[in-house]
Amino acid sequence: MSDSFAISTYPDSHKIIDQLDQLIQKPIYTITPEALKSYEENYFEKRCATSKGMIEEAKEVIPGGVQHNLAFNHPFPLVFTKAEGAHLHDIDGNTYYDFLQAGGPTVLGSNPIEVREKVIDLLNTCGPSTGLFHEYEYKLGKKITECMKSVEMFRMLGSGTEACMAAIRVARLATKKKNIIKMGGAYHGWSDQLAYGIRIPGSKWTQSHGVPKHYFKYTQEFFPNDLNDLERKLKRNKLRGGTAAVFMEPVGPESGTRPLHKDFNKGVEQLCKKYGALLVFDEVVTAFRIGMSGAQGYFDVSPDLTVFGKVVAGGYPSAGGLGGKKEYMKYLSAGIQAGDKHKKALVGGTMAANPLSCVAGYYTLCEIERTDAAKKAGLFADKLTAGLEKLIQKHDLPFVAFNQGSICHLETVGTMHFSIDWSKPWQIPKVIAATSERKKEMEHMGAAYMAEGIVTLAGSRLYTNAAYTDDMLDDILQRFDRVFQNVVVKDW
């Protein structure tokens, strides 16, 4: 197995955090109203009319007009009809550089023929699902266990959200403890128990609309890069039912939007061992994007459980799973088998591990390994980030650009770098108001990028893949340059 990684040099997290601290202290820099109006009128209204009409009709049957939050953008969502390699094509015939990458799963590039041919062959023979066992369930599971030392067994599920839910149940059964501590600001799906402390560290339940507060009785959060904060909570929980698991994204919350110091994962691992809590790595984004052995391979950490999603199904549906050490994965065994003397976690999923997803996932991982796709995507991201930094300096903007391999960040307003200090409750409304205003301007920046033919994740994150080539770089940077030259301090 290849042990090369997408991260050529780990970013200076201390420097980046200082830059982000400065960014949120400054006034908002954003696209001018005149430039935004020009993009709206001359691009979206004139060149995306079919999309606009279809979305207006869709609003009659779909809340908001789209089925996924990532699909919403200002001034209206666009309708995409083709994804190929590094590009997207919309229904009006416009072509875009794709840095959304369906939220991150397409490390090889969109719709690679090497995987597509295997999927078509399966559809012509088996069909997408049977409800029973298929050989590629084994092949995919075996491939994953070969890649990651800590993953001795793998159970396929329907999504990363489901995998996180399963991890909680396994951890509680294995440890006989109750509490879950997650990293503040991190997203581990939208289940009730983990919809806590999302987006903004310290936010607790304030972003979890529709979830009663008492559902979080056994859920806490700790501040990123603060081992003392984590240990305080682990100590306190010894008197409150113990800590079953600590959840974290290994590059930092929201795919590294607030980057972790390189040695932080090791520190968390040691604390988990000290207090008897399982360490759960959420590698929904980082698995096979950072490298074949994931972020845990890069940081040389051995989590007890690993959450999978995104690329584990090669960009096809039902992308989710939980892996880990046999002593814990036994709680996910199916059926009643000889020798079972333990309770089993309640999990399900009719379409989990369907043949379509498993064959796509297996051949995707094989191709990523064969072509060293993660490293190729990371090298292009290095060049993209360096180019963005030069543009930021050219236009004298306070923006912050950095990358962890093929996960790139372009922070223009620092929306998710805010935090909430509950010892100063009078500040909470101000923080929420500030993040709401900045999020709106982040959407406006995203609209400007879109009009220049660049699709991003929420206007602040860019995933690269192995289909990007150096001859695309100048054109991409020229498009960002056109947006940046219309950015000023907001005074309206």
VMD Tcl script that draws the C-alpha trace (Angstrom):
set ca {
  {0.00 0.00 0.00}
  {1.21 3.50 -0.83}
  {2.00 5.62 2.22}
  {2.33 8.93 0.35}
  {0.17 11.80 1.55}
  {-1.59 14.81 0.06}
  {-0.02 17.09 2.66}
  {3.46 18.01 1.46}
  {4.08 20.43 4.35}
  {1.73 20.81 7.28}
  {0.59 24.44 7.52}
  {1.77 26.66 10.36}
  {-1.43 26.44 12.39}
  {-0.29 29.03 14.94}
  {0.31 31.59 12.19}
  {-3.00 30.81 10.46}
  {-4.97 31.11 13.69}
  {-3.31 34.47 14.39}
  {-4.31 35.64 10.90}
  {-7.89 34.46 11.44}
  {-7.99 36.19 14.83}
  {-6.99 39.42 13.08}
  {-9.50 38.87 10.28}
  {-12.54 38.80 12.57}
  {-11.35 41.95 14.36}
  {-11.35 43.88 11.10}
  {-14.34 45.31 9.22}
  {-15.93 43.11 6.59}
  {-14.31 43.11 3.17}
  {-16.70 41.97 0.47}
  {-17.78 42.36 -3.14}
  {-19.12 45.84 -3.90}
  {-22.90 46.20 -4.32}
  {-22.32 47.43 -7.88}
  {-20.19 44.41 -8.82}
  {-22.64 42.01 -7.18}
  {-25.55 43.61 -9.04}
  {-23.62 43.33 -12.31}
  {-23.00 39.62 -11.69}
  {-26.67 39.12 -10.84}
  {-27.95 40.91 -13.92}
  {-25.34 40.05 -16.54}
  {-24.55 36.51 -15.52}
  {-27.28 34.90 -13.45}
  {-30.28 36.59 -15.08}
  {-29.00 36.47 -18.67}
  {-26.90 33.31 -18.80}
  {-28.68 31.12 -16.24}
  {-32.31 31.73 -17.15}
  {-33.20 28.05 -17.51}
  {-31.83 27.33 -14.05}
  {-33.81 30.19 -12.57}
  {-37.03 29.00 -14.16}
  {-36.56 25.42 -13.04}
  {-35.75 26.42 -9.46}
  {-38.88 28.60 -9.33}
  {-40.94 25.56 -10.33}
  {-39.05 23.32 -7.91}
  {-39.94 25.60 -5.00}
  {-43.53 24.47 -5.38}
  {-42.62 20.91 -4.39}
  {-39.20 21.20 -2.66}
  {-38.69 23.47 0.38}
  {-36.37 26.24 -0.79}
  {-36.13 24.67 -4.23}
  {-33.20 22.29 -3.56}
  {-32.78 19.04 -1.65}
  {-29.36 19.74 -0.11}
  {-27.96 22.76 1.71}
  {-24.79 22.77 -0.41}
  {-26.91 23.31 -3.53}
  {-28.23 26.64 -2.35}
  {-26.42 29.76 -3.53}
  {-27.10 33.46 -4.09}
  {-29.07 34.74 -5.96}
  {-30.63 31.37 -6.85}
  {-29.38 27.78 -7.14}
  {-28.10 26.62 -10.51}
  {-29.10 23.35 -12.15}
  {-26.15 21.16 -13.07}
  {-26.40 18.45 -15.68}
  {-22.87 17.08 -16.03}
  {-19.84 16.47 -13.83}
  {-16.62 15.36 -15.45}
  {-13.05 15.47 -14.17}
  {-12.40 18.96 -12.81}
  {-15.48 20.59 -14.38}
  {-19.21 21.03 -13.92}
  {-21.71 22.00 -16.63}
  {-25.07 23.64 -15.98}
  {-28.37 23.30 -17.82}
  {-27.76 26.59 -19.67}
  {-24.48 25.32 -21.14}
  {-22.08 27.16 -18.83}
  {-18.90 25.42 -17.68}
  {-17.28 25.75 -14.25}
  {-14.18 24.68 -12.37}
  {-15.52 22.36 -9.69}
  {-14.03 22.99 -6.25}
  {-17.14 21.78 -4.43}
  {-16.42 18.19 -5.50}
  {-19.85 17.07 -4.22}
  {-18.68 18.07 -0.74}
  {-15.39 16.22 -1.03}
  {-15.76 12.61 -2.25}
  {-14.37 12.89 -5.78}
  {-10.63 12.58 -5.18}
  {-10.07 11.07 -8.63}
  {-12.24 13.67 -10.34}
  {-15.92 13.46 -11.17}
  {-17.31 10.37 -12.89}
  {-14.01 8.63 -13.77}
  {-14.43 6.07 -16.54}
  {-12.41 3.42 -14.67}
  {-15.07 3.34 -11.94}
  {-18.05 4.06 -14.18}
  {-17.38 1.01 -16.35}
  {-17.40 -1.26 -13.29}
  {-20.67 0.29 -12.09}
  {-22.32 -0.16 -15.50}
  {-21.19 -3.77 -15.62}
  {-22.73 -4.38 -12.20}
  {-26.00 -2.72 -13.23}
  {-26.12 -4.96 -16.29}
  {-25.70 -8.08 -14.20}
  {-26.66 -7.80 -10.54}
  {-28.55 -4.52 -10.38}
  {-28.09 -1.80 -7.74}
  {-29.39 -3.75 -4.73}
  {-30.54 -7.16 -3.57}
  {-30.95 -6.74 0.19}
  {-28.55 -9.66 0.60}
  {-24.79 -10.15 0.69}
  {-22.64 -9.25 -2.32}
  {-18.95 -10.03 -2.88}
  {-18.00 -6.35 -3.10}
  {-19.12 -5.78 0.50}
  {-16.20 -8.02 1.45}
  {-13.81 -6.56 -1.13}
  {-14.47 -2.97 0.00}
  {-14.19 -3.86 3.68}
  {-10.99 -5.81 3.07}
  {-9.47 -2.91 1.10}
  {-10.18 -0.45 3.90}
  {-8.71 -2.72 6.58}
  {-5.59 -3.15 4.47}
  {-5.16 0.62 4.23}
  {-5.73 1.64 7.86}
  {-4.01 -0.22 10.70}
  {-6.56 0.79 13.32}
  {-9.46 -0.48 11.21}
  {-9.58 -4.23 11.78}
  {-13.25 -4.49 10.82}
  {-15.61 -2.30 8.79}
  {-19.41 -2.00 8.77}
  {-20.98 -0.13 5.84}
  {-23.81 2.28 6.63}
  {-25.89 4.77 4.68}
  {-24.11 8.03 5.53}
  {-21.54 9.71 7.73}
  {-24.35 10.85 10.02}
  {-25.45 7.23 10.54}
  {-21.85 6.16 11.13}
  {-21.45 8.78 13.87}
  {-24.69 7.61 15.49}
  {-23.42 4.03 15.41}
  {-20.08 5.10 16.92}
  {-21.88 6.58 19.94}
  {-23.81 3.37 20.56}
  {-20.75 1.18 20.16}
  {-18.72 3.40 22.51}
  {-21.38 3.29 25.21}
  {-21.74 -0.47 24.99}
  {-17.98 -1.02 25.00}
  {-17.13 1.33 27.87}
  {-20.37 1.17 29.90}
  {-20.09 4.97 30.12}
  {-22.55 7.67 29.08}
  {-21.00 10.98 28.01}
  {-19.80 12.03 24.56}
  {-17.35 14.91 24.20}
  {-16.97 16.43 20.74}
  {-14.69 19.12 19.42}
  {-16.44 22.50 19.37}
  {-17.26 23.76 15.89}
  {-17.06 20.31 14.31}
  {-19.83 18.75 12.26}
  {-20.52 15.07 12.85}
  {-23.80 14.82 11.01}
  {-27.20 16.08 12.03}
  {-28.36 13.53 14.61}
  {-29.89 14.94 17.78}
  {-27.01 14.11 20.14}
  {-24.25 15.49 17.91}
  {-26.05 18.64 16.74}
  {-24.22 20.39 19.55}
  {-21.43 22.92 19.39}
  {-21.56 23.00 15.60}
  {-20.01 25.70 13.38}
  {-18.91 27.91 16.28}
  {-16.97 26.52 19.26}
  {-18.91 27.18 22.44}
  {-22.22 27.48 20.60}
  {-23.72 24.51 22.50}
  {-27.40 24.18 21.43}
  {-27.77 27.64 19.85}
  {-27.37 26.29 16.28}
  {-29.50 23.17 16.87}
  {-32.99 24.29 15.99}
  {-35.61 21.59 16.41}
  {-33.68 19.63 19.03}
  {-34.88 19.87 22.68}
  {-32.07 20.96 25.01}
  {-32.43 17.93 27.28}
  {-31.25 15.71 24.41}
  {-27.77 17.08 25.10}
  {-27.67 15.86 28.71}
  {-24.74 13.57 27.92}
  {-23.04 15.65 25.21}
  {-20.31 18.25 25.78}
  {-17.80 20.09 23.62}
  {-14.16 21.08 24.07}
  {-12.28 23.91 22.41}
  {-10.00 23.05 19.46}
  {-6.27 23.00 20.31}
  {-7.01 23.12 24.06}
  {-5.97 19.88 25.79}
  {-6.53 21.45 29.21}
  {-10.16 22.14 28.33}
  {-10.64 18.55 27.18}
  {-9.04 17.13 30.34}
  {-11.23 19.30 32.57}
  {-14.31 17.81 30.92}
  {-12.95 14.27 31.11}
  {-12.25 14.75 34.84}
  {-15.69 16.18 35.50}
  {-17.37 13.33 33.66}
  {-15.77 10.78 35.99}
  {-18.44 11.89 38.48}
  {-21.21 12.06 35.86}
  {-21.29 8.61 34.25}
  {-17.86 8.67 32.62}
  {-16.88 9.50 29.04}
  {-17.66 6.89 26.41}
  {-15.99 8.65 23.49}
  {-14.23 11.76 22.26}
  {-15.19 12.76 18.70}
  {-12.97 14.90 16.50}
  {-12.05 15.75 12.94}
  {-8.28 15.15 12.80}
  {-7.45 18.27 10.74}
  {-9.78 20.52 12.75}
  {-13.49 21.35 12.85}
  {-15.30 21.81 9.54}
  {-12.55 20.05 7.59}
  {-9.81 22.15 9.15}
  {-11.46 25.56 8.92}
  {-9.89 26.12 12.35}
  {-6.68 24.09 11.84}
  {-5.31 21.90 14.62}
  {-1.72 22.02 15.75}
  {0.13 19.04 14.33}
  {0.75 17.34 17.69}
  {-2.79 17.92 19.01}
  {-4.20 14.56 17.87}
  {-1.47 12.74 19.80}
  {-2.41 14.69 22.91}
  {-6.08 13.77 22.57}
  {-5.16 10.12 22.04}
  {-3.17 10.11 25.29}
  {-6.00 11.73 27.25}
  {-8.51 9.19 25.92}
  {-6.30 6.35 27.12}
  {-5.83 8.02 30.49}
  {-9.57 8.40 31.10}
  {-10.79 5.21 29.39}
  {-12.69 6.95 26.58}
  {-12.73 5.71 23.01}
  {-11.12 8.03 20.47}
  {-13.37 8.46 17.43}
  {-11.83 9.99 14.33}
  {-14.35 11.45 11.91}
  {-12.56 10.82 8.61}
  {-15.58 11.43 6.40}
  {-13.54 14.03 4.49}
  {-9.95 13.06 5.25}
  {-10.04 9.29 4.63}
  {-8.34 8.59 1.28}
  {-8.17 12.35 0.57}
  {-5.21 12.89 2.89}
  {-3.78 9.52 1.88}
  {-4.64 5.84 1.71}
  {-4.06 5.50 5.47}
  {-6.12 8.62 6.15}
  {-5.33 11.47 8.50}
  {-4.64 8.90 11.21}
  {-1.78 7.57 9.11}
  {-0.41 11.05 8.54}
  {-0.58 12.00 12.24}
  {0.47 8.50 13.39}
  {-2.54 8.09 15.67}
  {-4.54 4.92 16.30}
  {-8.18 5.83 16.94}
  {-10.47 3.20 18.43}
  {-13.22 3.91 15.91}
  {-13.14 5.64 12.52}
  {-16.14 7.22 10.81}
  {-16.22 7.01 7.01}
  {-18.30 8.71 4.31}
  {-17.82 10.69 1.08}
  {-15.23 8.78 -0.96}
  {-15.99 5.41 0.65}
  {-18.66 4.93 -2.03}
  {-16.71 6.69 -4.75}
  {-19.15 9.59 -5.01}
  {-22.13 7.24 -5.31}
  {-25.01 7.12 -2.79}
  {-24.98 5.35 0.60}
  {-21.53 6.64 1.48}
  {-20.96 5.84 5.11}
  {-19.42 3.33 7.44}
  {-17.76 2.66 10.77}
  {-14.45 0.92 11.22}
  {-12.34 0.03 14.21}
  {-10.73 -2.54 16.41}
  {-12.38 -5.97 16.69}
  {-13.02 -5.64 20.40}
  {-15.34 -2.71 19.64}
  {-16.69 -3.66 16.22}
  {-18.15 -6.87 17.67}
  {-21.03 -4.70 18.90}
  {-22.05 -4.19 15.26}
  {-22.18 -7.86 14.25}
  {-25.33 -8.76 12.35}
  {-27.74 -11.50 13.40}
  {-27.37 -14.00 16.21}
  {-24.11 -15.90 15.98}
  {-22.56 -18.65 18.07}
  {-20.50 -17.31 20.94}
  {-22.30 -13.96 21.18}
  {-22.37 -12.93 24.84}
  {-22.74 -9.19 24.44}
  {-25.47 -6.75 23.60}
  {-25.45 -5.32 20.10}
  {-25.81 -1.72 19.01}
  {-29.10 -0.85 17.39}
  {-28.23 0.05 13.80}
  {-29.96 -0.38 10.46}
  {-30.15 0.82 6.89}
  {-31.97 -1.02 4.14}
  {-29.77 0.40 1.38}
  {-26.49 0.28 3.31}
  {-23.72 -1.74 1.62}
  {-25.71 -2.11 -1.59}
  {-23.72 -3.62 -4.48}
  {-23.69 -0.34 -6.43}
  {-22.04 1.63 -3.62}
  {-19.61 -1.15 -2.73}
  {-18.36 -1.77 -6.25}
  {-17.95 1.98 -6.81}
  {-16.15 2.41 -3.51}
  {-13.83 -0.53 -4.04}
  {-12.66 0.48 -7.51}
  {-12.39 4.14 -6.49}
  {-10.00 3.25 -3.68}
  {-8.03 0.99 -6.00}
  {-7.69 3.81 -8.55}
  {-6.73 6.39 -5.91}
  {-3.98 4.06 -4.77}
  {-2.84 3.07 -8.27}
  {-2.61 6.65 -9.54}
  {-1.45 8.29 -6.27}
  {-4.45 10.59 -6.72}
  {-4.44 12.02 -3.20}
  {-0.88 13.29 -3.57}
  {-1.59 14.73 -7.05}
  {-4.63 16.59 -5.76}
  {-2.59 17.90 -2.84}
  {0.23 19.19 -5.03}
  {-2.24 21.15 -7.18}
  {-3.83 22.54 -4.01}
  {-0.40 23.75 -2.86}
  {-0.02 25.73 -6.08}
  {-3.58 27.05 -5.93}
  {-3.12 28.25 -2.35}
  {0.20 29.92 -3.18}
  {-1.49 31.71 -6.09}
  {-4.37 32.88 -3.90}
  {-1.93 34.21 -1.32}
  {-0.22 36.29 -4.02}
  {-3.57 37.70 -5.14}
  {-4.46 38.57 -1.55}
  {-1.20 40.49 -1.23}
  {-1.68 42.14 -4.63}
  {-5.06 43.56 -3.62}
  {-4.01 44.28 0.00}
  {-6.84 42.22 1.47}
  {-7.04 40.67 4.96}
  {-8.13 37.30 3.54}
  {-6.50 34.08 4.74}
  {-5.66 31.20 2.38}
  {-4.22 27.87 3.51}
  {-4.56 24.17 2.73}
  {-4.18 20.78 4.32}
  {-3.42 18.71 1.26}
  {-6.32 18.96 -1.19}
  {-8.57 20.69 1.35}
  {-8.17 24.42 0.64}
  {-9.55 27.29 2.67}
  {-10.13 30.84 1.46}
  {-11.39 32.76 4.47}
  {-12.70 36.19 3.52}
  {-14.82 36.99 6.59}
  {-13.88 34.32 9.17}
  {-17.46 33.35 9.94}
  {-16.55 30.10 11.70}
  {-13.56 31.49 13.54}
  {-15.74 33.18 16.13}
  {-16.32 31.44 19.46}
  {-18.75 31.83 22.35}
  {-17.60 32.34 25.95}
  {-20.46 31.42 28.27}
  {-18.79 33.24 31.16}
  {-19.68 36.42 29.25}
  {-23.32 35.79 28.27}
  {-23.85 39.40 27.20}
  {-21.52 38.76 24.24}
  {-23.49 35.82 22.85}
  {-26.08 37.87 20.87}
  {-23.26 39.97 19.39}
  {-21.36 36.88 18.21}
  {-24.45 35.34 16.64}
  {-25.32 38.62 14.90}
  {-21.75 39.07 13.63}
  {-21.56 35.54 12.23}
  {-24.94 35.95 10.51}
  {-23.84 39.18 8.81}
  {-20.52 37.69 7.74}
  {-22.17 34.53 6.46}
  {-24.35 36.67 4.17}
  {-21.28 38.36 2.71}
  {-19.58 34.97 2.33}
  {-22.57 33.96 0.18}
  {-22.16 37.10 -1.91}
  {-18.49 36.25 -2.48}
  {-19.55 32.74 -3.44}
  {-21.97 34.16 -6.00}
  {-19.17 36.25 -7.52}
  {-16.95 33.17 -7.78}
  {-19.81 31.24 -9.40}
  {-20.37 33.97 -11.97}
  {-16.66 33.76 -12.81}
  {-17.01 30.01 -13.36}
  {-15.72 28.76 -10.01}
  {-17.89 26.52 -7.83}
  {-16.87 26.56 -4.15}
  {-18.24 25.14 -0.92}
  {-20.05 28.04 0.73}
  {-17.64 30.55 -0.79}
  {-14.85 29.57 1.61}
  {-13.68 26.00 0.96}
  {-12.22 24.44 -2.15}
  {-11.49 20.76 -2.74}
  {-9.09 19.80 -5.50}
  {-8.81 16.42 -7.21}
  {-6.38 14.52 -9.37}
  {-8.06 15.74 -12.56}
  {-6.72 19.26 -12.05}
  {-3.64 20.02 -14.15}
  {-1.10 22.82 -14.02}
  {-2.30 24.32 -17.30}
  {-5.60 25.20 -15.59}
  {-4.01 27.20 -12.78}
  {-3.46 30.58 -14.48}
  {-7.03 30.66 -15.79}
  {-8.42 29.83 -12.34}
  {-6.36 32.53 -10.63}
  {-7.36 35.12 -13.23}
  {-11.00 34.46 -12.33}
  {-10.30 34.97 -8.64}
  {-8.34 38.11 -9.54}
  {-11.40 39.59 -11.26}
  {-13.45 39.05 -8.11}
  {-10.80 40.40 -5.74}
  {-10.43 43.64 -7.70}
  {-14.07 44.41 -6.81}
  {-13.68 43.84 -3.06}
  {-13.80 46.77 -0.62}
  {-14.51 47.45 3.04}
  {-18.24 47.21 3.65}
  {-19.64 50.61 4.62}
  {-23.28 50.19 3.56}
}
mol new
graphics top color blue
foreach p $ca { graphics top sphere $p radius 0.5 }
foreach p [lrange $ca 0 end-1] q [lrange $ca 1 end] { graphics top cylinder $p $q radius 0.2 }
display resetview
